Amino acid sequence: MLFELDRIEQVSEGKVSVESVGQSNQGRDIPLARVGTGPKVVFITAEIHGNEKTGPDAVLDMLNYLGTSPSPAAQRVRDQLTVAALPKINPDGASLDRRGNDMRWEEAQARFPQLAAAEPPWNYMTGQRQGDDYSQRPGFDVNRDYNPNLDYRPRPNDFPGSSDRPGWFITPETQTVRDVYRGLQAEFGNVDTYIDLHHQGACYTVPDTDRFVTMSLSGKFVADPSSPEGSQFADHADTYRPEYSKQLNVAAYNALQEASERNPAFGDITLYPQDINLPGTGLGTFQLNGSGAVLFEVRGQTQTLGEQDRELLTETVYIGLDGILSGLAAGEIENLDPAAYDQIPPTDRGDRTLSKLDVIEN
């Protein structure tokens, strides 16, 4: 990835810039790539789980296009947007081909002495977890380490926490993402759009069909801070923009439906389950801080389910990204009907899932 980023930076003739903005727990660089000079910021992150590979591939493809294409569409994106991308947040997990990072609880305690007597957080993984081996090298699910209070410092009483509570910024990976986000806020006043690229842990069928879902989308990650359920984040009520998140998702969905004319698989898109409350994710955290937020979840692609259709899934992510970036650059997003989001077919998790045997057979 680093070689490819260097190549893109060179052939872009100054359009794409790349710099290391942090390091993983094991000292690997976390690169940030930027392209465009527009006033509206789109922040993209990928591979926070180290066994989710299509996101980085799609980001590299997008950077290559925006950095080298002379087309009017690419020029419009460069003129109207500043795209900032972290293609690989969790390089340690990527090296181990597993979901979590490579960091012991004792290391976090050494960095935050106030946690000396605290319990390990609920997202700390040891032994065998989620199909991965953490017995020799424990780690954290980094995607639960964010906090809507970007100034938060870890407090012992907040541990071990839970899935529906904020995280702590105890890993260097999330600290890097937070610092980039805050830097963009300081530079532009607001991070307009945040897109996080993931894989689903299993594969599901599109409702009323026997076709497997290619990707799921979502713009809902926390309870509305103006509602009783979201009252703990009431101070974010003025920055929370759920309708805008819906419009961004609709732009990605529409682009994929249009692409389904050449490959029906691009049209097999569903809405990720909406009954979630995850303020400890980057999506929940940044949505509460004023960003329109979009989750991409391609169908199961971890080592436990095989490496099937990687090119198709990478292109799916690319098309969705292009739909959002092009729509933002053309000023079309605000004209989309947010209600169309609720018409996206839901993911039916009660339906048949794709097992490892299915992958081998198909």
TIVOGU-760095 format. One record per residue (C-alpha): residue number from 0; residue in three letters; x, y, z. Coordinates in steps of 0.05 Angstrom, whole numbers, plus 5000, padded with zeros to 4 digits. Example, Ala and Ser with C-alpha at 12.3 -4.5 7.8 and 13.67 -1.06 7.14 Angstrom:
BEGIN
pos:code:xx:yy:zz
0:ALA:5246:4910:5156;
1:SER:5273:4979:5143;
***
This chain:
BEGIN
pos:code:xx:yy:zz
0:MET:5000:5000:5000;
1:LEU:5056:5048:5018;
2:PHE:5090:5036:4951;
3:GLU:5024:5048:4914;
4:LEU:5011:5112:4952;
5:ASP:5080:5136:4935;
6:ARG:5068:5119:4861;
7:ILE:5001:5156:4861;
8:GLU:5032:5217:4894;
9:GLN:5087:5219:4841;
10:VAL:5043:5209:4779;
11:SER:4991:5258:4805;
12:GLU:5041:5316:4795;
13:GLY:5022:5349:4860;
14:LYS:4947:5334:4860;
15:VAL:4954:5280:4914;
16:SER:4996:5290:4977;
17:VAL:5014:5234:5025;
18:GLU:5043:5239:5095;
19:SER:5050:5196:5156;
20:VAL:5004:5224:5210;
21:GLY:5014:5172:5264;
22:GLN:5039:5103:5281;
23:SER:5005:5039:5303;
24:ASN:5020:5008:5369;
25:GLN:5076:4967:5337;
26:GLY:5105:5028:5302;
27:ARG:5078:5021:5232;
28:ASP:5062:5086:5195;
29:ILE:4990:5107:5186;
30:PRO:4989:5148:5122;
31:LEU:4940:5203:5104;
32:ALA:4928:5219:5030;
33:ARG:4895:5284:5008;
34:VAL:4869:5306:4941;
35:GLY:4829:5367:4921;
36:THR:4827:5440:4941;
37:GLY:4753:5451:4952;
38:PRO:4720:5480:5015;
39:LYS:4679:5418:5030;
40:VAL:4715:5361:5067;
41:VAL:4703:5287:5057;
42:PHE:4740:5243:5106;
43:ILE:4747:5169:5088;
44:THR:4775:5113:5132;
45:ALA:4786:5040:5117;
46:GLU:4812:4975:5149;
47:ILE:4802:4992:5221;
48:HIS:4791:4917:5224;
49:GLY:4855:4886:5197;
50:ASN:4821:4830:5157;
51:GLU:4776:4876:5116;
52:LYS:4815:4887:5052;
53:THR:4769:4916:4999;
54:GLY:4765:4985:5031;
55:PRO:4839:5002:5022;
56:ASP:4838:4975:4950;
57:ALA:4779:5019:4933;
58:VAL:4810:5081:4966;
59:LEU:4874:5071:4926;
60:ASP:4834:5065:4862;
61:MET:4796:5128:4878;
62:LEU:4860:5167:4895;
63:ASN:4891:5143:4830;
64:TYR:4831:5167:4790;
65:LEU:4826:5235:4825;
66:GLY:4901:5245:4821;
67:THR:4910:5228:4747;
68:SER:4844:5236:4709;
69:PRO:4837:5298:4665;
70:SER:4762:5287:4660;
71:PRO:4713:5344:4677;
72:ALA:4682:5299:4731;
73:ALA:4749:5288:4766;
74:GLN:4767:5362:4760;
75:ARG:4700:5382:4790;
76:VAL:4713:5337:4851;
77:ARG:4783:5367:4859;
78:ASP:4755:5438:4854;
79:GLN:4696:5430:4900;
80:LEU:4721:5379:4952;
81:THR:4780:5364:4995;
82:VAL:4783:5288:5002;
83:ALA:4825:5263:5060;
84:ALA:4834:5188:5066;
85:LEU:4866:5141:5117;
86:PRO:4868:5077:5075;
87:LYS:4893:5031:5131;
88:ILE:4879:5051:5203;
89:ASN:4900:4985:5234;
90:PRO:4965:4962:5200;
91:ASP:4983:4916:5258;
92:GLY:4917:4878:5252;
93:ALA:4927:4877:5176;
94:SER:4996:4846:5185;
95:LEU:4964:4792:5229;
96:ASP:4903:4786:5184;
97:ARG:4855:4794:5241;
98:ARG:4802:4842:5265;
99:GLY:4837:4872:5326;
100:ASN:4901:4910:5335;
101:ASP:4965:4886:5370;
102:MET:4965:4918:5439;
103:ARG:4962:4892:5510;
104:TRP:4920:4922:5565;
105:GLU:4984:4933:5605;
106:GLU:5010:4978:5550;
107:ALA:4947:5021:5554;
108:GLN:4955:5025:5630;
109:ALA:5028:5046:5623;
110:ARG:5006:5103:5577;
111:PHE:4949:5123:5623;
112:PRO:4972:5111:5695;
113:GLN:4903:5131:5721;
114:LEU:4879:5064:5694;
115:ALA:4926:5022:5738;
116:ALA:4868:4992:5778;
117:ALA:4816:4993:5722;
118:GLU:4787:4931:5691;
119:PRO:4804:4915:5618;
120:PRO:4751:4943:5571;
121:TRP:4698:4899:5542;
122:ASN:4729:4903:5472;
123:TYR:4797:4876:5495;
124:MET:4808:4809:5461;
125:THR:4849:4750:5487;
126:GLY:4848:4676:5469;
127:GLN:4804:4657:5411;
128:ARG:4756:4713:5392;
129:GLN:4712:4722:5330;
130:GLY:4751:4668:5292;
131:ASP:4818:4700:5306;
132:ASP:4875:4680:5353;
133:TYR:4893:4731:5407;
134:SER:4924:4681:5455;
135:GLN:4996:4703:5443;
136:ARG:4983:4774:5419;
137:PRO:4922:4806:5453;
138:GLY:4890:4866:5421;
139:PHE:4830:4914:5419;
140:ASP:4772:4921:5372;
141:VAL:4795:4990:5352;
142:ASN:4727:5006:5323;
143:ARG:4698:5014:5393;
144:ASP:4751:5061:5421;
145:TYR:4721:5129:5398;
146:ASN:4687:5180:5442;
147:PRO:4640:5236:5419;
148:ASN:4677:5282:5467;
149:LEU:4740:5293:5425;
150:ASP:4775:5322:5487;
151:TYR:4760:5260:5529;
152:ARG:4815:5231:5573;
153:PRO:4807:5159:5600;
154:ARG:4775:5154:5669;
155:PRO:4777:5089:5711;
156:ASN:4703:5092:5726;
157:ASP:4687:5087:5651;
158:PHE:4716:5016:5647;
159:PRO:4700:4963:5626;
160:GLY:4644:4999:5588;
161:SER:4597:4966:5538;
162:SER:4579:4966:5464;
163:ASP:4527:5021:5473;
164:ARG:4574:5067:5511;
165:PRO:4630:5112:5485;
166:GLY:4701:5088:5481;
167:TRP:4764:5119:5509;
168:PHE:4817:5137:5456;
169:ILE:4866:5090:5489;
170:THR:4895:5061:5425;
171:PRO:4944:5100:5382;
172:GLU:4903:5082:5320;
173:THR:4840:5118:5343;
174:GLN:4881:5175:5372;
175:THR:4910:5185:5302;
176:VAL:4841:5185:5269;
177:ARG:4815:5235:5321;
178:ASP:4875:5280:5311;
179:VAL:4865:5281:5236;
180:TYR:4791:5296:5244;
181:ARG:4806:5353:5292;
182:GLY:4859:5380:5245;
183:LEU:4809:5381:5188;
184:GLN:4759:5416:5234;
185:ALA:4810:5469:5251;
186:GLU:4829:5479:5178;
187:PHE:4759:5479:5147;
188:GLY:4712:5493:5205;
189:ASN:4673:5429:5195;
190:VAL:4683:5359:5167;
191:ASP:4624:5355:5120;
192:THR:4623:5280:5107;
193:TYR:4653:5218:5139;
194:ILE:4654:5150:5104;
195:ASP:4678:5087:5139;
196:LEU:4692:5024:5098;
197:HIS:4680:4955:5128;
198:HIS:4662:4882:5115;
199:GLN:4603:4846:5145;
200:GLY:4618:4784:5186;
201:ALA:4571:4741:5145;
202:CYS:4531:4742:5081;
203:TYR:4456:4750:5075;
204:THR:4406:4746:5019;
205:VAL:4369:4805:4989;
206:PRO:4296:4804:5014;
207:ASP:4249:4762:4970;
208:THR:4307:4736:4928;
209:ASP:4360:4681:4930;
210:ARG:4415:4731:4913;
211:PHE:4469:4747:4964;
212:VAL:4476:4819:4987;
213:THR:4536:4853:4955;
214:MET:4540:4910:5004;
215:SER:4498:4942:5059;
216:LEU:4494:5017:5074;
217:SER:4476:5057:5136;
218:GLY:4471:5127:5162;
219:LYS:4445:5110:5231;
220:PHE:4494:5095:5288;
221:VAL:4469:5130:5351;
222:ALA:4403:5149:5382;
223:ASP:4379:5219:5365;
224:PRO:4410:5264:5419;
225:SER:4345:5304:5422;
226:SER:4306:5240:5441;
227:PRO:4301:5208:5510;
228:GLU:4343:5149:5485;
229:GLY:4399:5195:5464;
230:SER:4396:5245:5521;
231:GLN:4467:5228:5544;
232:PHE:4490:5265:5482;
233:ALA:4441:5323:5486;
234:ASP:4498:5373:5479;
235:HIS:4508:5346:5408;
236:ALA:4436:5358:5387;
237:ASP:4453:5420:5346;
238:THR:4507:5385:5306;
239:TYR:4471:5319:5292;
240:ARG:4446:5316:5219;
241:PRO:4411:5250:5207;
242:GLU:4374:5273:5144;
243:TYR:4440:5293:5111;
244:SER:4469:5225:5128;
245:LYS:4409:5193:5094;
246:GLN:4419:5236:5031;
247:LEU:4492:5214:5027;
248:ASN:4472:5141:5031;
249:VAL:4419:5151:4978;
250:ALA:4473:5180:4931;
251:ALA:4515:5116:4940;
252:TYR:4454:5072:4931;
253:ASN:4431:5107:4868;
254:ALA:4500:5102:4836;
255:LEU:4501:5027:4849;
256:GLN:4431:5017:4822;
257:GLU:4453:5053:4758;
258:ALA:4514:5008:4754;
259:SER:4471:4946:4761;
260:GLU:4452:4955:4687;
261:ARG:4521:4926:4669;
262:ASN:4526:4878:4729;
263:PRO:4464:4860:4770;
264:ALA:4507:4847:4831;
265:PHE:4518:4922:4839;
266:GLY:4443:4929:4851;
267:ASP:4441:4878:4908;
268:ILE:4448:4931:4962;
269:THR:4411:4930:5029;
270:LEU:4404:4975:5089;
271:TYR:4447:4953:5148;
272:PRO:4407:4938:5212;
273:GLN:4383:5003:5243;
274:ASP:4371:4980:5315;
275:ILE:4442:4998:5336;
276:ASN:4471:5049:5383;
277:LEU:4546:5053:5375;
278:PRO:4575:5119:5401;
279:GLY:4643:5084:5409;
280:THR:4651:5078:5334;
281:GLY:4681:5132:5290;
282:LEU:4615:5135:5254;
283:GLY:4576:5150:5317;
284:THR:4628:5197:5344;
285:PHE:4637:5239:5282;
286:GLN:4562:5240:5265;
287:LEU:4549:5270:5334;
288:ASN:4603:5322:5318;
289:GLY:4568:5348:5256;
290:SER:4590:5302:5199;
291:GLY:4543:5267:5152;
292:ALA:4562:5194:5161;
293:VAL:4561:5133:5115;
294:LEU:4578:5061:5130;
295:PHE:4597:5013:5074;
296:GLU:4593:4939:5093;
297:VAL:4612:4892:5037;
298:ARG:4592:4819:5044;
299:GLY:4634:4772:5087;
300:GLN:4706:4772:5062;
301:THR:4748:4755:5122;
302:GLN:4795:4695:5124;
303:THR:4739:4655:5158;
304:LEU:4694:4662:5097;
305:GLY:4744:4663:5040;
306:GLU:4768:4713:4989;
307:GLN:4712:4707:4939;
308:ASP:4695:4763:4889;
309:ARG:4745:4812:4916;
310:GLU:4749:4851:4851;
311:LEU:4673:4857:4848;
312:LEU:4668:4880:4920;
313:THR:4724:4930:4912;
314:GLU:4689:4959:4851;
315:THR:4624:4962:4890;
316:VAL:4658:5005:4943;
317:TYR:4689:5048:4889;
318:ILE:4623:5060:4854;
319:GLY:4590:5079:4920;
320:LEU:4646:5127:4937;
321:ASP:4643:5159:4868;
322:GLY:4568:5168:4875;
323:ILE:4578:5208:4939;
324:LEU:4638:5249:4915;
325:SER:4607:5265:4848;
326:GLY:4541:5284:4880;
327:LEU:4574:5329:4931;
328:ALA:4618:5363:4878;
329:ALA:4558:5376:4833;
330:GLY:4515:5402:4891;
331:GLU:4464:5348:4880;
332:ILE:4463:5314:4949;
333:GLU:4417:5365:4982;
334:ASN:4366:5353:4927;
335:LEU:4359:5279:4944;
336:ASP:4298:5256:4983;
337:PRO:4320:5230:5052;
338:ALA:4257:5187:5053;
339:ALA:4288:5145:4997;
340:TYR:4337:5119:5049;
341:ASP:4281:5084:5086;
342:GLN:4260:5050:5021;
343:ILE:4327:5014:5013;
344:PRO:4313:4940:5025;
345:PRO:4331:4919:5096;
346:THR:4383:4866:5110;
347:ASP:4345:4804:5131;
348:ARG:4390:4771:5182;
349:GLY:4338:4717:5194;
350:ASP:4348:4693:5122;
351:ARG:4400:4643:5097;
352:THR:4471:4664:5110;
353:LEU:4533:4646:5071;
354:SER:4575:4595:5108;
355:LYS:4647:4575:5096;
356:LEU:4622:4513:5061;
357:ASP:4580:4556:5014;
358:VAL:4642:4595:4995;
359:ILE:4681:4531:4980;
360:GLU:4624:4502:4939;
361:ASN:4608:4566:4901;
***
